[in-house]
């Protein structure tokens, strides 16, 4: 008789509304993200990747907590948090933003959702932006209310996700554009649905607004998706690295600025509106950076899973950077990585030495993203 897995869960870490469902559907490992448990494995990570790129997967990402900002000065306050110009952001639109500190360092790279004229959600990567935003608000002299609402997102991602969404919501859902949102109900379950996701594939995020109905929502989606090959899954390190997507605390942190990441498009230091880090980012833009994020091909045998530490990069015996995210891509049949290196060693074709977990290897700087660089897949349909 197969022994049931035992998990050592405590009460000090929060469980998502989908927690019981993910265990029931075969979650085999969890991590902690934004002080919540998040499923990290449903079996073989490579099979999870193929499920994602060939059919569809449903992921519990309730740990992407929302910071809700409301009040007469909500738009002004949100702009104060980010160097991205939000002056043209419409109600119903989503935007990928950076939140920076006074030194221009990145505190988070969330998705911003504008639900109404003075109603925003910041859908977080892993960091305590709720506390940051509440602290900024104290002396801002702006009339805003900042809280964490009862909102827990699921990600439905993959080429069959559109067909599954049509089964759930009807044909009208196909009119939902990339990086836009819509308020919907499913069997009376209140949702915000957006055409977004952390996969670089066609996908949707379903933001549950009643945590008591998480199990019902999960089972309803799985039932609708089974004819289309839907599987329970987890965010794929393989696919997100292929797509050059950041993992906060790995590829960026508060010591990393947008220009080092080549994210100039998310910074407008000359806009009229004020934001935290404006002067610092003006200086960095004018003076240039000393290091830069690059893509790498790491030669040798396929890596056994993603890196769990930063691997040093060297040139002629001198350390010049570090690998931040590395994985073997079975589709590309090569080891690929994101790395931060000294600018003088960042040109395409530069050869570097990397110390992997299994020993030294040769690495070559190549273009990133490694697959579908213009995000045609995610923006399709």
N, C-alpha and C positions, 0 to 999 in steps of 0.2 A: 504494500500500500504506500502510495506516495505521501511523503511527509509534508504537511502544510508549512509554508515559510512563516517564521516568527519575526516580527519587526519590533524593535525596542523604542516605541514612540512614547514621548512624554507629553505632559500638559502645557509646558512652557512654550512649545512651538505650535502654532496654529495649524489646523487641518482645513483643507478647502471643502467647499460644498460637494465636491466630486470625489473626495478621498475614498469613501467606501466603494464607490463604483470602480475606481481605478484598481483597487486591490482585487475586487471581484473579477475584473477583466484582465488580471494577470500582471500588474505592476510588480517588478521584482527588486527594484532599488529606488530609494528616494534620496533627495538632497534637501538642503534648506536654502530658501531664496526669499528675501524680504520677510524673514522671521516666520516663514511658512514651509511646510513640507511640499515638495514638488516631485512628481514621478520622473525618474531618470532612465528607467529601463523597462521595456516590455519584451524581454528576450534579446535576440541578437541585434546590436545597433546597425549592422549592415543591412539586415532584412528590414529594419525600420526605415532606413534610407530608401530602399527600393519600394517599400509600401508607399512612401511619401511621393516619390517622383513618378510612379506608375499608376497608382490609384488615389488613395487619400488616407490620412490619419486624423484622429481626434486627440487633441492634447489638452490636458489639464494645466492651464497657465494662470490659475486663480492667484498665484503668487505675484503676478504682475498687478500689484495693488494700484488703486486709483487715488490720486489727490484731487479732490473736488474743490474748485474755486468759483465762488458765486459772489454776487453783490454788485453795486453800481460801478465800482472801479475794477471789476474782474479783468477786463481786457488790458487795462493799463498795467495791472499787477503781473499778469502772465507775461507780457512783453518785458517787464523788468527782470524776469528770470532767465531769458534766453537771448542770445545774440542773433537769432534768426528773425528777420523782418516779418511780423505777423499782420501788417497793416491791411493786406489784401485777403486775409483769411476769412472765409465765409462761414456762416452757420451751416452745420452739416458736413464740414470739411475736417480732415485729419492732416496733421503734418508731423514729420519726423523732426525733432528739435534736439538741441543740446542745451543743458543747463550748466552754467559756468559760475565759478567763484570769482572773487575780486582779482585773482592772478590770471584769470583766463583758463584755469584748469577745469576739466569736465567732471561734473558731479553726477551726471546721469545723461542717458541718451534715449529719452522716452518718445512715445507717440502722444501728441496733443490732439484732443478731440474737442470740437466746439459744438456743444449741444444746443445752445441758445445764445442770444446776444451777450448775456452776462453769466454764462454757465459753461465751464470748462472742466474736462478731466485730463489729468496727466497720467498716462498709463506707463508705469515705471519699470525700468530695469532695476537691478538689485542695489538699492541704497536708500537711505532714510530721508528722502526729499520731503515727506510730509513734515518732518521736524524742521528742515531747512526753510520750507515755505512759511510755516507758522512763525519761525523766528524772524524772517525777513519782513513779515507783515506787521510785527509789533511796532516798529518805528517807521513804517512806510507812510503813515498818515493817509492811507487809502482805505476805503470802505469795502472790505472783503471778508468773507467767511471761508475758512479753509478747514476741511475735514476729510476723513476717509469714509466714503459711502459704502453701503452694502452692495458691492459690485464685484463680480468674479468672472473673468473671461475664460472662454474655451477657444482653442484654435482648431478650425477645420481647414486642413491644408492638403493640396494635391490636385492633379488634373481633373479628378472626378468630383471635386468639392462643389463646383457649380451645379452639376446634376443633382447632387444631394440637397443643395439649398433649394433648388426648384421643387423637389419633392416635399420639402418642409414648408416652403413659403409661397410657392407658385412662380409662374414665369416672370412676374414683375421684378423679382429679385435680380434678374440679369441686367436690369437697368442701373444697378448700383455700381458707380464708377470706382476705379482704383483710388484709394485714400479718401473715400467719402463714407458717411455713416447714415443709418436709418433707424428710427424707433419702430419696433415691431413687437408682436406678441405671438407666442407659439403655444397653443392649448391654454391660453390665459397666462402664460409665463412671460413676465415683462423683460424685454431685451433691447439692447442697442446692438446693431449689427454693423460691422465695418468691413470694407474690402482691404484688409491689412493682414499682416502676419510675419512671423520670424522664420521664414523658410525660403524666400525667393521663388516660391511656387505660387500658382493661383491659389488664393485662399481667403478665408473669412475669419473674423473674430466675433464671437457671440458673447456679449457682456450681460451676464445674468444679474438682474436687479432684485432678486429675492432669494437669499441663500438657502431658504428652507426647501427650494424646489430644484436643487442641484442634481440630485440623483435622478429625478424625473426627466430633467433636460438631457442628461448624459444618455440615458436609455432610449429616449425618443430619437435622438440624433443617430445613435448606433443602429437602431432598428431601421431607420430610413436609409442608412448608408450601406447596410450589408449587401444588398443587391449590386452595389457599385464597387464592392471590394474594400469598403472602409474597415480599417483596423484601429484599435487603440494604439496610441503611440506617444512619443516624447519628442521634444524639439531636437532636430538632427544636427549634431556637430558637423557631420560630413557636409550636409547641404548648406548650412549657414557659412562654413568656411569657403566652400565653392563659390558662394555668392558674395564673399568679402564682407559679411555682416559682422559688426562688432559684438563682442561679449564683454560687458562692463566688468571691471576688476581684472580681466585678462588682457584685452587689447587696448583698454583705456582706463584711466583713473584720474583722480584730481590733480596728478602731476603731469597729465597729458593735455595738450591744447589742440584745438580744431585744426590748426594749420599743419601740425605734425601728421595728422591723419588724412590730409588732403581734402578736408571738409570745408573748404573756403566758401562753398555755396550756402552753407548754413550760418554764415557770419556776415553781418552788415555793420561794421564798426562806424560807418559814416552816417547811418540813419539818424533822423532827428530824435527819435525816442531814446530814452536812457535805459541802460540795462547793466546788470552786475558784471563787471569785467571789461567794460567798454574801453577804458583807457589802456588796460593791459593788452587787450587784443589789438588795438591800434598799434602799440609798440611792437608786438610780435610780428604783425603783418609788415611793418616798415623795416624791421631789423632782420627778418628772416628767421628760420629755425636751424638748429644744429643737428636734428635727427628727423627721421621720416619713416612712416609705415610703408612697407613694401610687401609684395608677394614673393614667395620662395617655392622652388621645386627642390625637395630634398631627395637625393639619390640613395639607392640601396633598396633593401627588402621592404615590403609594406609595413608601415607602423602598426603596432598592435594597440589600436585605440588612440584617442587624442592624448596629447601631452598633459601631464598633471603638475608640471613645474615649468618655470621659464628656462629654456635651453640657451646657454651662451653661444654667441656667434663671434667668430674671430677672423682676422685677416693677417696672415704672416705672423701669427702668434699673439697678436694684440686684440683684446676684446673690443668689438665695435658695435655690439648690439645684443638683442635677445629675441628668440622665437617666443611669441605670445600664444599662438594657437596653431596646432599642427595635427594633421590627420591623413590617413590614406583614403583617397577617393577611388572606389571601385569603378566608377563610370569613366574617370579620366585615366585610370590605371597608373596613378603616380601619387607620391606623397606631396601634399601641398601645405603651405603654412603662411600665416601672417606674422610679420616680424617688425620690430622697431630697430633701425640701424642709423649710424652716423650718416649724414647727408653725403659725404664724400664716397660712401660705399653703397649708395642706393641706386645707381644707374642700372638699367636693364642689362642682363648678361654678366653682372659682377658675380664672381665666384667667392664663396665664403666657406668657412669650416664651422660645423655645428656639432655640439656635444649632445647627442640624443641619449635616451635612457639606456639604449643597447650599445652605445659607443659612438665614436666619431664618424661623421659623414660629410659629404660634399653638398653644398647648397648653392643654387643659382637664382639670382633675382629675376623674376618674370612678371608679366602683367597680372594685375588683379582688377576686378574679380576674375576667378578662374573659369567660370561657366556663366553664359548668358549675361555678359557684363552690362547690358542696357536694360535688364529686368523686363524683357519682352514677355517672358512667361507669366510673371506675377501680374503684369498690367494687361494681359490679354483677356479676351471674352467680354 
